[in-house]
Amino acid sequence: MREPAGNPAGSVLAFDFGEKRIGVAVGDWQLRQAHPLTTIHGEANVARFAAIAALVQEWQAKTLVVGRPLTLDGAAHAMTARCERFARQLHGRFGLGVDYAEERLSSSEAQERLRASGHSSRSARKHLDAVAAQLILQSYFDSQPATQPARADDRPTDPRH
């Protein structure tokens, strides 16, 4: 459990982790508003983490958030472990605080939002992961008190404890 760290400040990057794609969203602690950013394609870790490093630097991220998938009844599954490993890798590589956020049904909701905004199926696929990351980040902002951002010495927190 974290101790309060004062007034939140700085950019936050959120990730909708997948084996083939990683959706990325960005937001700011003070505004607490998430925006879809990009999708990182490919399965090679070297390329993925190089792209993430560029985003961390460009946006001067202070906190990272990883969507943690669970079954509808709240149980962990194989992808949950992969996302937790990804979160630990982010913390180890960048030394930033990493938190988890609920991501159940984020891709379904993202797809619905894209369709409602007039995107064709093909166009929606290009934006789906980034919009899912946006939903994950907005959910995270909405669940956090304004005085407790993740700190650089925080390991990924486990919402079960």
C-alpha positions as CSV (number, residue, x, y, z in Angstrom):
1,M,0.0,0.0,0.0
2,R,1.3,3.4,-0.9
3,E,1.6,6.4,1.4
4,P,0.1,9.7,0.2
5,A,2.6,11.4,-2.0
6,G,1.3,15.0,-2.0
7,N,-0.4,16.7,-5.0
8,P,-0.5,14.5,-8.1
9,A,1.3,15.9,-11.1
10,G,2.7,14.8,-14.4
11,S,1.7,12.6,-17.3
12,V,0.4,9.1,-17.1
13,L,0.7,6.5,-19.8
14,A,-1.7,3.5,-19.8
15,F,-1.4,0.3,-21.6
16,D,-3.9,-2.2,-22.9
17,F,-1.4,-5.1,-23.2
18,G,-1.8,-7.8,-25.8
19,E,0.4,-10.4,-27.3
20,K,0.4,-8.8,-30.8
21,R,-0.6,-5.2,-30.0
22,I,-0.4,-2.8,-27.1
23,G,-2.8,0.1,-27.0
24,V,-1.5,3.3,-25.3
25,A,-3.3,6.2,-23.8
26,V,-2.1,9.4,-22.2
27,G,-3.5,11.6,-19.5
28,D,-2.4,14.1,-16.8
29,W,-2.9,13.8,-13.1
30,Q,-4.2,17.3,-12.7
31,L,-6.7,17.2,-15.5
32,R,-7.6,13.5,-14.9
33,Q,-8.7,13.1,-18.5
34,A,-7.5,10.2,-20.7
35,H,-6.8,10.4,-24.4
36,P,-6.1,7.5,-26.9
37,L,-2.5,7.8,-28.1
38,T,-1.2,5.0,-30.3
39,T,-1.0,1.3,-30.8
40,I,2.3,-0.5,-30.7
41,H,2.4,-3.5,-33.1
42,G,4.6,-6.6,-33.1
43,E,5.6,-9.3,-30.7
44,A,9.3,-8.5,-30.4
45,N,10.0,-7.2,-26.9
46,V,13.0,-5.1,-28.1
47,A,10.9,-3.1,-30.5
48,R,8.0,-2.8,-28.1
49,F,10.1,-1.5,-25.2
50,A,11.9,0.9,-27.6
51,A,8.6,2.4,-28.6
52,I,7.5,2.6,-25.0
53,A,10.7,4.3,-24.0
54,A,10.2,6.9,-26.7
55,L,6.7,7.6,-25.4
56,V,7.9,7.8,-21.8
57,Q,10.5,10.3,-22.9
58,E,8.2,12.3,-25.2
59,W,5.4,12.6,-22.6
60,Q,7.7,12.8,-19.6
61,A,5.5,10.2,-17.9
62,K,5.5,10.0,-14.1
63,T,3.2,7.1,-13.7
64,L,2.4,4.0,-15.8
65,V,-0.9,2.1,-15.7
66,V,-1.5,-1.4,-17.0
67,G,-4.9,-2.9,-17.7
68,R,-5.3,-6.1,-15.6
69,P,-7.7,-8.5,-17.3
70,L,-9.9,-10.7,-15.1
71,T,-12.8,-13.0,-15.9
72,L,-16.3,-11.6,-15.4
73,D,-16.4,-13.2,-12.0
74,G,-13.1,-11.5,-11.0
75,A,-10.7,-14.5,-11.3
76,A,-7.3,-14.3,-12.8
77,H,-6.4,-16.2,-16.0
78,A,-3.4,-16.7,-18.2
79,M,-3.5,-13.2,-19.7
80,T,-3.6,-11.8,-16.2
81,A,-0.2,-13.2,-15.5
82,R,1.2,-11.9,-18.8
83,C,0.0,-8.4,-18.0
84,E,1.5,-8.6,-14.5
85,R,4.8,-9.6,-16.0
86,F,4.6,-6.7,-18.4
87,A,3.9,-4.3,-15.5
88,R,7.0,-5.6,-13.6
89,Q,9.1,-5.2,-16.8
90,L,7.9,-1.6,-17.1
91,H,8.8,-0.8,-13.5
92,G,12.2,-2.5,-13.9
93,R,13.1,-0.7,-17.2
94,F,11.8,2.8,-16.5
95,G,11.9,3.0,-12.7
96,L,8.4,4.6,-12.6
97,G,5.5,3.8,-10.4
98,V,3.3,1.2,-12.2
99,D,-0.3,0.5,-11.2
100,Y,-3.0,-1.8,-12.4
101,A,-6.5,-0.8,-13.5
102,E,-9.6,-2.8,-14.2
103,E,-9.9,-3.7,-17.9
104,R,-12.8,-6.1,-18.1
105,L,-14.8,-5.4,-21.2
106,S,-12.7,-2.4,-22.2
107,S,-12.2,-3.7,-25.7
108,S,-15.9,-4.3,-26.1
109,E,-16.8,-0.8,-24.9
110,A,-14.1,0.7,-27.1
111,Q,-15.6,-1.1,-30.1
112,E,-19.0,0.2,-29.3
113,R,-17.7,3.8,-28.9
114,L,-15.9,3.6,-32.2
115,R,-19.0,2.3,-34.0
116,A,-21.2,5.0,-32.4
117,S,-18.8,7.7,-33.6
118,G,-19.1,6.5,-37.2
119,H,-16.0,4.4,-37.7
120,S,-16.3,1.5,-40.1
121,S,-15.2,-1.9,-38.9
122,R,-11.9,-1.5,-40.7
123,S,-11.2,1.9,-39.3
124,A,-12.3,0.9,-35.8
125,R,-9.8,-1.9,-35.7
126,K,-6.9,0.6,-36.2
127,H,-8.0,2.6,-33.1
128,L,-9.5,-0.2,-30.9
129,D,-6.5,-0.8,-28.7
130,A,-5.7,2.8,-28.1
131,V,-9.3,3.6,-27.2
132,A,-9.3,0.5,-24.9
133,A,-6.2,2.0,-23.2
134,Q,-8.0,5.3,-22.9
135,L,-11.0,3.6,-21.1
136,I,-8.5,1.8,-18.8
137,L,-6.8,5.1,-17.9
138,Q,-10.0,7.0,-17.4
139,S,-11.3,4.3,-15.1
140,Y,-8.0,4.5,-13.2
141,F,-8.2,8.3,-12.8
142,D,-11.8,8.0,-11.7
143,S,-10.9,5.4,-9.0
144,Q,-7.9,7.4,-7.5
145,P,-8.0,10.1,-4.9
146,A,-6.3,13.2,-6.2
147,T,-3.5,13.0,-3.6
148,Q,-2.0,9.6,-4.4
149,P,-0.1,9.1,-7.6
150,A,2.2,6.2,-8.0
151,R,5.8,6.9,-7.0
152,A,9.0,5.7,-8.7
153,D,9.7,3.3,-5.9
154,D,6.3,1.6,-6.2
155,R,6.2,-1.8,-7.7
156,P,3.0,-2.7,-9.5
157,T,0.2,-2.9,-6.9
158,D,-2.1,-5.8,-6.6
159,P,-5.7,-4.8,-6.4
160,R,-6.6,-8.0,-4.5
161,H,-4.8,-6.8,-1.4
